[in-house]
């Protein structure tokens, strides 16, 4: 790969921290409805998805291009925009599926980049 800039390393570490927070906020729930009904946990989860999207938008083009095969940065930033601009239209089931389907894969890919 290449040497990560200090900026890119910081962004990736912030993404990992946000992912860990999301897992921490959601691990006590059995399904999307239960998570959605706990407004504090749901709001905290959404805020951390916004953090992930913000950090994704700050990484360098070099990192983006070298990792875009395994990390869909465009989709990550797009999800951030949906949350920020259409908060009350968020589908709790879709969020739940992202948490339990895609988020762990993103975490693994980011850890690989940081190695």
BELMO-V390881 format. One record per backbone hydrogen bond with DSSP energy under -0.5 kcal/mol. CO is the residue of the C=O (numbers start at 1). NH is the residue of the N-H. E is the energy in kcal/mol with one decimal. If there is no record, write none. Layout:
CO/NH/E ; CO/NH/E
//
This chain:
5/9/-2.6 ; 6/10/-2.3 ; 7/11/-2.4 ; 8/12/-2.7 ; 9/13/-2.5 ; 10/14/-2.2 ; 11/15/-2.1 ; 12/16/-2.3 ; 13/17/-2.2 ; 14/18/-2.3 ; 15/19/-2.6 ; 16/20/-2.5 ; 17/21/-2.1 ; 18/22/-2.4 ; 19/23/-2.5 ; 20/24/-2.3 ; 21/25/-2.8 ; 22/26/-1.6 ; 23/27/-1.7 ; 26/29/-1.8 ; 31/35/-2.1 ; 32/36/-3.0 ; 33/37/-1.9 ; 34/38/-0.8 ; 35/38/-0.9 ; 37/39/-1.2 ; 38/42/-2.8 ; 39/43/-2.7 ; 40/44/-2.3 ; 41/45/-2.4 ; 42/46/-2.5 ; 43/47/-2.4 ; 44/48/-1.8 ; 45/49/-1.7 ; 46/50/-1.9 ; 47/51/-2.0 ; 48/52/-2.2 ; 49/53/-2.3 ; 50/54/-2.7 ; 51/55/-2.7 ; 52/56/-2.2 ; 53/57/-1.6 ; 54/58/-0.7 ; 55/58/-0.8 ; 55/59/-0.8 ; 60/64/-2.5 ; 61/65/-2.8 ; 62/66/-1.8 ; 63/67/-1.2 ; 64/67/-0.6 ; 64/68/-1.2 ; 67/70/-1.4 ; 67/71/-2.2 ; 71/73/-1.6 ; 72/76/-2.0 ; 73/77/-2.6 ; 74/78/-2.2 ; 75/79/-2.3 ; 76/80/-1.8 ; 77/81/-2.0 ; 78/82/-2.1 ; 79/83/-2.3 ; 80/84/-2.7 ; 81/85/-2.4 ; 82/86/-2.1 ; 86/89/-2.2 ; 87/90/-1.4 ; 90/92/-0.8 ; 91/95/-2.2 ; 92/96/-2.4 ; 93/97/-2.3 ; 94/98/-2.2 ; 95/99/-2.6 ; 96/100/-2.4 ; 97/101/-1.1 ; 97/102/-0.5 ; 98/102/-1.2 ; 98/103/-2.5 ; 102/106/-2.3 ; 103/107/-2.3 ; 104/108/-2.3 ; 105/109/-2.5 ; 106/110/-2.5 ; 107/111/-2.2 ; 108/112/-2.0 ; 109/113/-1.8 ; 110/114/-2.1 ; 111/115/-1.0 ; 112/115/-0.6
//
